[in-house]
Amino acid sequence: MHTETIPVITELDAARIRELGARNRAPREAHAALRDLVAKVTERSEIVPGRRVAPDVVTVNSTVSFRDEASESVHRVSVVFPQDASIAERRISVLSPVGCALLGRSVGDIAWFVLPDGTARAIRLLELHYQPEASGDYTR
């Protein structure tokens, strides 16, 4: 069995995620992902002001590198809200299994998630290349 640290989410990200859940007009298949993300924020996270989030924590609009622990492949992505997602530009939605798993995690953490086919996967957060709050942007 694995243990995970408690994710840290900024107040602004939490408010925007709750708003997504409240005005949910997502396709049917996205409902479960949105429900999981809202639950993560409301039930399993520490909510902090943006000015108090540690500079090594993944927030929305952060750019990170992570390693898939099964394949050992390394990926660099930005974690964004659904409307800003673009696979071609390596911007993944917080509603994706990987995006949701990364949000609120610190460098060095291992995050677990389940793929749509039911397979459990683990990823390790290797590096945080950019975090808006660490750059002084608390309103993005």
C-alpha positions in Angstrom: 0.0 0.0 0.0 1.2 3.5 -0.7 0.8 6.7 1.2 0.5 10.2 -0.2 1.1 13.6 1.2 -1.8 16.0 1.5 -2.0 18.2 -1.7 -1.7 21.9 -1.2 -4.0 24.0 -3.3 -4.1 27.8 -3.6 -7.3 29.6 -2.6 -7.7 31.0 -6.2 -7.2 27.6 -7.8 -9.7 26.0 -5.3 -12.3 28.7 -6.0 -11.9 28.3 -9.8 -12.2 24.5 -9.5 -15.3 24.8 -7.4 -16.7 27.2 -9.9 -16.0 24.6 -12.7 -18.0 22.1 -10.7 -20.9 24.4 -10.0 -21.3 25.4 -13.7 -20.5 21.9 -15.0 -21.5 21.7 -18.7 -18.8 19.2 -19.5 -19.4 16.2 -21.7 -20.7 13.1 -19.8 -17.3 11.4 -19.7 -15.7 14.5 -18.0 -18.3 14.5 -15.1 -16.4 11.8 -13.1 -13.0 13.6 -13.6 -14.5 16.9 -12.5 -16.2 15.3 -9.5 -12.9 13.7 -8.5 -11.0 17.0 -8.8 -13.7 18.9 -6.8 -13.5 16.2 -4.1 -9.7 16.4 -4.0 -9.9 20.1 -3.5 -12.8 20.1 -0.9 -12.1 17.0 1.0 -8.4 16.0 0.7 -6.4 19.2 0.3 -4.9 22.0 2.4 -6.1 25.3 1.0 -3.6 28.2 1.3 -3.4 31.8 0.1 -1.3 32.1 -3.1 1.3 34.1 -1.3 1.8 31.2 1.2 2.2 28.3 -1.3 5.7 26.8 -1.3 7.6 27.4 -4.5 8.0 23.7 -5.2 4.2 23.0 -5.2 2.3 22.5 -8.5 -0.4 25.1 -9.0 -2.6 25.7 -12.1 -0.4 27.1 -14.9 2.8 25.5 -13.5 5.2 23.8 -15.8 6.7 20.6 -14.4 8.7 17.5 -15.3 7.6 14.1 -14.1 8.6 10.5 -14.5 6.2 7.7 -15.1 7.5 5.1 -12.6 6.4 2.2 -14.7 7.9 3.2 -18.1 10.6 5.5 -16.6 9.8 8.0 -19.3 10.1 11.7 -18.4 7.6 14.3 -19.5 7.5 18.1 -19.3 4.0 19.6 -19.2 2.0 22.6 -18.0 -1.0 21.9 -15.9 -3.9 24.2 -17.0 -7.7 24.6 -16.8 -9.6 22.6 -19.4 -10.2 25.5 -21.8 -6.4 26.1 -22.1 -5.4 22.4 -22.7 -3.5 21.6 -25.8 -1.7 18.2 -26.2 0.4 19.6 -29.1 1.6 22.4 -26.8 2.1 20.0 -23.8 -0.6 21.8 -21.8 -2.7 19.2 -19.9 -6.0 19.8 -18.2 -6.4 19.5 -14.4 -9.3 17.2 -15.3 -6.9 14.7 -16.9 -5.7 11.8 -14.6 -2.1 13.1 -14.7 -3.1 16.8 -14.3 -5.3 16.0 -11.3 -2.6 13.8 -9.8 0.1 16.6 -10.2 -2.0 19.5 -8.8 -0.9 20.3 -5.3 2.1 18.0 -5.2 5.6 19.0 -4.3 8.9 18.2 -6.0 9.9 14.6 -5.1 6.4 13.4 -4.4 5.0 10.3 -6.0 1.3 10.7 -7.1 -0.9 7.8 -7.9 -3.8 7.9 -10.3 -6.1 5.5 -12.3 -6.2 5.5 -16.1 -9.6 5.2 -17.8 -8.9 1.5 -18.4 -8.6 0.9 -14.6 -4.8 0.6 -14.5 -3.2 2.3 -11.5 0.0 4.4 -12.3 2.5 6.3 -10.3 4.4 9.4 -11.4 7.2 11.2 -9.6 7.4 15.0 -9.7 11.0 15.7 -10.7 11.2 19.5 -11.2 9.0 22.6 -11.1 10.2 24.8 -14.0 7.6 27.5 -13.5 5.0 28.3 -10.8 3.0 31.5 -11.2 2.9 32.3 -7.5 6.7 31.9 -7.2 7.0 34.5 -10.0 4.8 36.9 -8.2 1.6 36.2 -10.2 -1.2 35.7 -7.8 -4.1 36.5 -10.1 -3.7 34.4 -13.3 
